[in-house]
């Protein structure tokens, strides 16, 4: 394959171009790579093979203006980040959606702490992207699952200022201690923190923050239950405290168990996973829906089979 100058496209790993006239990225690539199929074009865009002014572009209709610099990579770039803590689910020029493993902070409390932001910033730097990861919501260190980070201050501000309006479905799954008595229900209470950062629950308004958790039992056996939770509010430690309230703490939770009772920890981690995240894109307004399978190890615990947990869900 040759470009308009007659040079072989295969001669280099990538080609760089300067935009001469306004058009969209699909039109531009088709013109530069004469004869390229629609499927190949899709593969390059979705495979993170195109940047415009060092910003990743995946949209077919991304507008180009004269003077912009376009780089087209010869081979499809893998969306996989080779890191045991993070799996990339989706990425565009404004946001990145990842699956977080248990055992890593979402955002560091001090400059020296290792966290997801550190991993993502290094990932962006290696690819020469002029952006940083901006944390707009958090998961506990020992909770795994889906998270979205903004790649610009603008996108972060939009999500932070209208989180409830932008996020329309956010669900978790957890293994709880004991057999659930109900198929489902709602827990509502007011949550407050003490000076030791322990969250307390009150059934009446005590000046704390109102927290509402809807739950649905997926599988209940004698010793463990697999339960789905849908958050109507997103308070600190909300699920852990609410499951403690109903007498079925999250398996592996050393902080919010039932006083005087042993909380088993067969996986060596908190058995809580954020498996669904549906939201409206902060810049385009597009409806985005992401879901990971329930971790196999969670199902194995409930069924009584030996558990083998690698920190991530099954392959999508």
Backbone torsions as a table, in degrees:
resi	resn	phi	psi	omega
1	UNK	NA	137.8	-177.7
2	UNK	-125.3	149.4	175.8
3	UNK	-88.0	-171.3	-172.8
4	UNK	-68.2	-18.8	178.8
5	UNK	-87.5	-4.0	179.9
6	UNK	88.8	1.5	179.5
7	UNK	-78.6	145.6	177.3
8	UNK	-70.4	128.0	179.7
9	UNK	-66.0	-28.0	-177.6
10	UNK	-77.1	-7.1	-176.0
11	UNK	-68.5	-27.1	178.5
12	UNK	-128.1	162.7	179.8
13	UNK	-74.1	-20.7	178.6
14	UNK	-152.6	163.4	174.5
15	UNK	-126.6	144.3	178.0
16	UNK	-117.9	139.8	-177.0
17	UNK	-135.2	155.5	171.0
18	UNK	-110.6	129.1	-178.2
19	UNK	-71.5	130.4	-178.5
20	UNK	-101.2	-29.2	-179.4
21	UNK	-143.8	154.2	-176.9
22	UNK	-64.0	135.6	176.5
23	UNK	-169.9	-179.3	174.4
24	UNK	-99.9	168.3	-172.7
25	UNK	-64.2	-35.6	179.2
26	UNK	-63.8	-45.8	178.6
27	UNK	-61.6	-39.9	-177.6
28	UNK	-65.4	-47.5	-178.5
29	UNK	-65.1	-41.9	179.1
30	UNK	-59.8	-37.9	-179.9
31	UNK	-71.4	-41.5	-178.2
32	UNK	-73.9	-33.3	-178.5
33	UNK	-112.9	72.4	-175.8
34	UNK	-52.9	127.0	177.7
35	UNK	93.3	-1.4	-179.7
36	UNK	-65.1	137.6	179.8
37	UNK	-80.0	161.5	178.8
38	UNK	-63.3	-38.5	-179.9
39	UNK	-65.7	-39.1	178.5
40	UNK	-67.7	-39.2	177.1
41	UNK	-60.9	-44.6	178.7
42	UNK	-61.7	-42.0	-178.9
43	UNK	-62.2	-42.2	-179.8
44	UNK	-65.9	-45.7	-179.2
45	UNK	-65.7	-50.2	-178.0
46	UNK	-71.2	-22.5	179.4
47	UNK	-88.3	14.1	177.0
48	UNK	63.1	41.9	-179.7
49	UNK	-99.3	2.8	-176.4
50	UNK	-129.1	130.2	171.9
51	UNK	-127.1	147.4	176.1
52	UNK	-123.8	117.8	-175.2
53	UNK	51.7	42.9	177.7
54	UNK	67.8	15.2	175.5
55	UNK	-110.5	133.3	-179.4
56	UNK	-63.4	136.5	177.9
57	UNK	-127.3	130.0	177.9
58	UNK	-125.0	-13.8	-177.6
59	UNK	-78.6	137.2	177.8
60	UNK	-62.7	-36.8	-172.4
61	UNK	-98.9	18.8	-178.9
62	UNK	-58.8	124.7	-175.5
63	UNK	-78.5	135.8	177.1
64	UNK	-110.2	144.9	177.8
65	UNK	-122.2	152.1	178.2
66	UNK	-54.0	136.2	179.9
67	UNK	99.3	-17.4	177.8
68	UNK	-68.6	151.9	179.6
69	UNK	-110.6	125.2	-176.8
70	UNK	-113.2	130.7	173.9
71	UNK	-115.9	128.0	178.3
72	UNK	-116.4	118.7	-178.7
73	UNK	-82.4	139.5	-177.7
74	UNK	-61.6	-50.4	-177.0
75	UNK	-102.4	150.7	176.7
76	UNK	-60.0	131.6	175.7
77	UNK	-82.1	136.9	178.2
78	UNK	-71.5	137.4	175.2
79	UNK	-84.1	-4.3	179.5
80	UNK	-77.3	130.7	172.9
81	UNK	-97.2	121.5	-175.8
82	UNK	-78.5	76.5	-177.9
83	UNK	-149.1	132.4	-175.2
84	UNK	-69.6	-14.6	-176.2
85	UNK	-93.7	-20.5	-170.2
86	UNK	-136.8	136.6	171.2
87	UNK	-124.3	123.9	179.7
88	UNK	-78.7	128.3	179.3
89	UNK	-100.5	-39.1	-177.1
90	UNK	-157.4	147.9	177.0
91	UNK	-154.3	137.3	168.3
92	UNK	-138.5	-168.2	-174.0
93	UNK	-71.9	-13.5	-175.8
94	UNK	-108.6	-32.0	-173.9
95	UNK	-141.3	163.8	171.4
96	UNK	-139.8	133.2	178.5
97	UNK	-109.7	128.3	-177.1
98	UNK	-129.3	162.0	169.2
99	UNK	-107.7	120.5	-176.6
100	UNK	-91.3	137.2	172.8
101	UNK	-82.0	159.8	174.5
102	UNK	-71.4	143.7	174.4
103	UNK	106.2	4.5	179.1
104	UNK	-131.6	143.0	178.8
105	UNK	-71.3	146.5	173.3
106	UNK	-71.8	-39.6	-176.8
107	UNK	-146.5	134.6	-177.1
108	UNK	-74.2	145.3	175.6
109	UNK	-85.0	-19.8	177.1
110	UNK	-140.0	164.3	-173.0
111	UNK	-62.6	-27.8	-174.2
112	UNK	-90.4	-7.5	-177.9
113	UNK	-77.1	136.1	177.4
114	UNK	-78.3	135.0	-176.7
115	UNK	-155.7	175.4	179.2
116	UNK	-59.7	-40.9	179.7
117	UNK	-56.7	-40.5	178.6
118	UNK	-60.0	-46.2	-179.4
119	UNK	-61.5	-45.7	-177.2
120	UNK	-69.5	-40.2	179.0
121	UNK	-62.7	-38.6	177.0
122	UNK	-67.1	-38.0	177.4
123	UNK	-62.5	-45.0	178.0
124	UNK	-64.0	-41.9	-177.5
125	UNK	-63.6	-41.3	180.0
126	UNK	-62.4	-28.8	-179.2
127	UNK	-97.4	9.4	176.1
128	UNK	61.1	31.5	175.3
129	UNK	-86.6	131.1	-179.7
130	UNK	-88.1	69.7	-179.5
131	UNK	-154.1	169.5	177.0
132	UNK	-135.2	158.4	177.8
133	UNK	-83.7	125.9	178.3
134	UNK	-111.9	118.1	-176.9
135	UNK	-76.9	122.8	-179.7
136	UNK	-111.3	-12.5	172.1
137	UNK	-155.7	166.5	-173.1
138	UNK	-132.7	156.2	167.5
139	UNK	-120.7	147.8	175.9
140	UNK	-57.3	154.2	179.3
141	UNK	-50.3	-43.4	-174.4
142	UNK	-92.5	6.7	174.8
143	UNK	-97.7	137.0	177.0
144	UNK	-103.0	169.1	171.8
145	UNK	130.5	-167.1	-171.3
146	UNK	-78.2	135.7	175.0
147	UNK	-140.3	153.6	174.6
148	UNK	-120.5	133.2	174.2
149	UNK	-117.6	141.5	175.0
150	UNK	-85.2	151.4	179.2
151	UNK	-106.2	5.5	176.6
152	UNK	-147.3	156.2	178.0
153	UNK	-63.7	-36.2	179.8
154	UNK	-60.6	-49.5	-179.6
155	UNK	-64.9	-39.0	179.2
156	UNK	-63.3	-44.2	-178.5
157	UNK	-62.7	-40.9	179.8
158	UNK	-62.5	-44.2	-179.4
159	UNK	-68.4	-42.8	-177.4
160	UNK	-67.1	-36.5	-177.3
161	UNK	-79.4	-19.0	-179.3
162	UNK	-139.5	47.5	-176.6
163	UNK	-59.6	-46.0	-177.5
164	UNK	-66.8	-33.9	179.2
165	UNK	-77.4	-29.9	-178.2
166	UNK	-83.6	-38.1	-177.0
167	UNK	-94.9	114.8	-174.2
168	UNK	-108.2	-4.9	173.4
169	UNK	-160.1	118.2	-179.7
170	UNK	-136.2	117.8	-174.6
171	UNK	-131.8	152.4	178.1
172	UNK	-124.6	160.9	167.7
173	UNK	-127.5	150.2	-177.2
174	UNK	-150.6	152.4	169.4
175	UNK	-97.0	124.6	-178.6
176	UNK	-109.3	154.6	178.6
177	UNK	-75.1	130.7	175.4
178	UNK	86.5	175.2	-178.9
179	UNK	-93.6	122.4	179.9
180	UNK	-65.1	136.4	179.9
181	UNK	-83.8	-23.0	-175.3
182	UNK	-117.8	150.6	175.3
183	UNK	-74.4	-23.4	179.9
184	UNK	-176.6	174.8	179.9
185	UNK	167.6	-171.7	-179.2
186	UNK	-133.6	135.5	174.9
187	UNK	-111.6	128.1	179.6
188	UNK	-131.6	128.8	178.0
189	UNK	-159.8	174.4	177.3
190	UNK	-107.6	129.3	-174.7
191	UNK	-108.5	136.2	176.2
192	UNK	-136.7	153.8	177.8
193	UNK	-107.4	144.1	172.8
194	UNK	-93.6	-175.0	-176.2
195	UNK	-67.7	-19.0	179.1
196	UNK	-92.8	10.9	178.5
197	UNK	64.0	30.2	172.9
198	UNK	-96.4	130.8	-177.6
199	UNK	-89.2	131.2	179.3
200	UNK	-114.9	148.4	-176.8
201	UNK	-112.6	137.8	177.4
202	UNK	-129.4	133.6	179.5
203	UNK	-72.2	-13.1	178.6
204	UNK	-122.4	158.5	-177.8
205	UNK	-65.4	112.7	179.7
206	UNK	-114.7	19.6	-177.8
207	UNK	91.8	-1.9	178.4
208	UNK	-83.4	-165.2	-179.1
209	UNK	-98.1	131.6	178.4
210	UNK	-66.7	132.4	179.3
211	UNK	-130.1	132.5	-178.2
212	UNK	-130.5	123.5	179.4
213	UNK	-125.3	124.6	173.3
214	UNK	-98.4	135.5	-178.6
215	UNK	-128.6	152.1	179.7
216	UNK	-140.1	124.2	-178.4
217	UNK	-79.5	123.4	179.9
218	UNK	-92.5	-36.4	-179.0
219	UNK	-159.0	125.5	-178.8
220	UNK	-125.2	118.0	176.5
221	UNK	-115.5	-173.8	-172.6
222	UNK	-63.1	-42.6	-173.3
223	UNK	-104.2	-24.5	-175.4
224	UNK	-140.5	156.8	175.6
225	UNK	-134.7	141.7	174.7
226	UNK	-101.3	121.6	-170.5
227	UNK	-132.0	141.2	174.6
228	UNK	-100.1	138.5	177.0
229	UNK	-122.1	135.2	173.7
230	UNK	-115.5	124.0	-176.7
231	UNK	-89.4	127.2	171.7
232	UNK	-91.8	-25.0	173.1
233	UNK	-129.3	161.9	-179.2
234	UNK	-123.8	75.7	-177.8
235	UNK	-96.3	158.7	177.8
236	UNK	-59.1	129.2	177.3
237	UNK	58.5	21.5	-173.4
238	UNK	-56.8	-52.1	-177.5
239	UNK	-64.1	-45.1	-177.4
240	UNK	-60.4	-42.5	-179.3
241	UNK	-72.0	-40.5	-179.0
242	UNK	-68.3	-34.5	176.8
243	UNK	-71.5	-32.1	172.4
244	UNK	-63.4	-39.4	-179.9
245	UNK	-58.3	-38.6	-176.3
246	UNK	-92.8	7.6	173.8
247	UNK	84.3	15.4	179.2
248	UNK	-133.7	76.6	-177.7
249	UNK	-63.9	159.5	178.1
250	UNK	-69.4	133.5	178.7
251	UNK	-58.8	133.4	179.7
252	UNK	85.3	9.3	-178.5
253	UNK	-94.0	107.3	-178.9
254	UNK	-81.4	-11.2	-172.6
255	UNK	-101.3	-36.0	-175.0
256	UNK	-122.5	58.3	174.4
257	UNK	-94.3	-168.6	176.0
258	UNK	-97.1	127.1	-175.5
259	UNK	-54.0	129.0	177.8
260	UNK	84.5	-3.8	-179.6
261	UNK	-113.7	145.6	179.7
262	UNK	-80.1	131.3	175.6
263	UNK	-103.1	112.3	-178.7
264	UNK	-64.4	155.2	-178.6
265	UNK	-141.8	65.3	-174.1
266	UNK	-67.0	-22.8	-179.0
267	UNK	-101.0	-6.7	-176.8
268	UNK	70.9	26.9	-179.2
269	UNK	-159.3	166.9	174.0
270	UNK	-72.1	127.8	-177.3
271	UNK	-88.4	65.4	-179.2
272	UNK	-135.7	129.0	-173.4
273	UNK	-138.4	127.1	176.1
274	UNK	-84.6	101.7	-170.1
275	UNK	-102.0	-12.8	179.5
276	UNK	-134.3	136.0	177.2
277	UNK	-145.4	106.9	179.2
278	UNK	-113.4	129.5	-179.2
279	UNK	-156.8	167.3	175.6
280	UNK	-96.1	130.2	-177.3
281	UNK	-55.3	132.3	-175.5
282	UNK	-64.2	-25.5	-177.4
283	UNK	-103.6	-49.7	-175.9
284	UNK	-87.5	-20.8	-176.2
285	UNK	79.3	1.9	-178.8
286	UNK	-62.7	141.1	176.9
287	UNK	-78.5	119.6	-178.7
288	UNK	-117.9	134.9	-177.7
289	UNK	-129.9	122.6	-179.6
290	UNK	-128.7	138.4	-179.1
291	UNK	-150.5	134.7	175.2
292	UNK	-111.2	152.5	177.5
293	UNK	-64.4	154.8	174.0
294	UNK	-63.6	132.6	-179.1
295	UNK	-52.7	134.4	-179.4
296	UNK	-55.7	-39.6	-177.9
297	UNK	-61.3	-33.5	177.8
298	UNK	-62.2	-45.7	-179.9
299	UNK	-65.2	-36.9	-178.5
300	UNK	-66.6	-39.0	178.6
301	UNK	-60.4	-47.6	-177.4
302	UNK	-65.7	-37.7	-178.4
303	UNK	-79.8	-9.8	179.1
304	UNK	89.5	7.9	179.6
305	UNK	-88.3	155.7	176.7
306	UNK	-59.3	133.0	-176.1
307	UNK	-94.5	141.6	177.4
308	UNK	-132.6	101.4	-173.6
309	UNK	-107.4	129.0	178.1
310	UNK	-110.9	7.2	176.5
311	UNK	93.5	-15.3	-179.7
312	UNK	-123.2	167.5	175.7
313	UNK	-77.9	178.4	175.8
314	UNK	-65.3	163.6	177.2
315	UNK	-58.8	143.1	-177.3
316	UNK	-76.4	NA	NA
